[in-house]
């Protein structure tokens, strides 16, 4: 059975991945890495958490959703023999909006109120913002403190895994949401320029691609895994 390790988005809970995992079906042995609610932890500390969650044996695929794309790149660069392929979903290898990097010192002032959550619905879900998905997002946000959310957003503004990504010698799939209001198209275009092993799968969805289009995303991941030649790893 194919092993798939999923690094979740900024909430780090994995609660928003249930529909996607169900759509994958029994062909995958799925393990979701969950991040502690630690406001002082950046990408370096979360990389340690993700690394500890990897199986010791057997070939795997790794999927980095949104915030976790750079983490998936870091792990793939460390274990090129074990990781058969890298999947980035609505993600990036460096700050996707570099013109906003100057805002990092002010992230601590970012409101996380009801109005702000309504804005999140618009940005993350768009026209797919059903009552069920709003409830799931609200539940996930209850599990993480505003301070941790602000900290992780600040990490995005300075992260840069471009060099590691460009050096990867493995198949790479980028799941691109065609209605993404958070991560611009330039992020996937940069991935294509940096690494020729990258291929794009466009899916009609908002930034919350795995949540809004789980069946299409699961099919793209299954095709990618099936078409990727296996490397032996013990």
Steps between C-alpha positions, in 0.01 A plus 500: 500500500620850413597711802395866487616745765291819513629820655190714563440868442556782745257372762717188537211292636421272208128543576434649157638201310234238573314526168821485300628197691166325449519575127846340479345168598683184607783530248694728736625459852462859618676663793419861589764693694348727765680805634499609866338832581829677571517867410878509540558224244598580145575286197818361659316357802210373291746329268619300801141399577436394141829312475421301815168395348653343190507120493841341543454264207320472171461743210267795554341796326478828686235770455546852630179702518530879475710613802671159514641499149843623613504230771426231242785635285740491796416137578518396135849648476608303809356163393517482121536121504191440711270770364376388159327822409413844636153651480437868565139614537426870465843558641833671442874454543558856617283793610228503232438872549846656545365855489332433835818388680528841667182423696662233719568733798130591502357146482449500878233770449299289256141458626353151533138606560170390356536752219848372425366144482236615250785634289673161531186332364520726196874450447523128573165367381350751259176376343560160663439644847225260604371480857683169543833640387460815710433282802806285430720810465358648819570178689857486373561861602375426850790254541769759436572827678494834316865546603600179323307597188672837493839337555453259211383775270815691588707192414348493151621856438867403543522133401713402201551136406577581136853360500394169648204479264711568192739219599231232535535211258157341528155533345311804628127567470357846563124503562395849392164647597378712210296722737770545764475841668787435742793351308546668160574319175857631516574242773436206268676675212807540720490129585495418129798726434704370791452127445426333164360193679194707597166446333180696561152361555241778478185445703197728506504586868583775754809500719345223710542264207508171692185601685298639209602248234609185688405256225690683227801553726503133603485391136794724410705366791412139416601549135826660607583218740411234246714656227804562721771233468581346838845530655602222734528601865534280807 
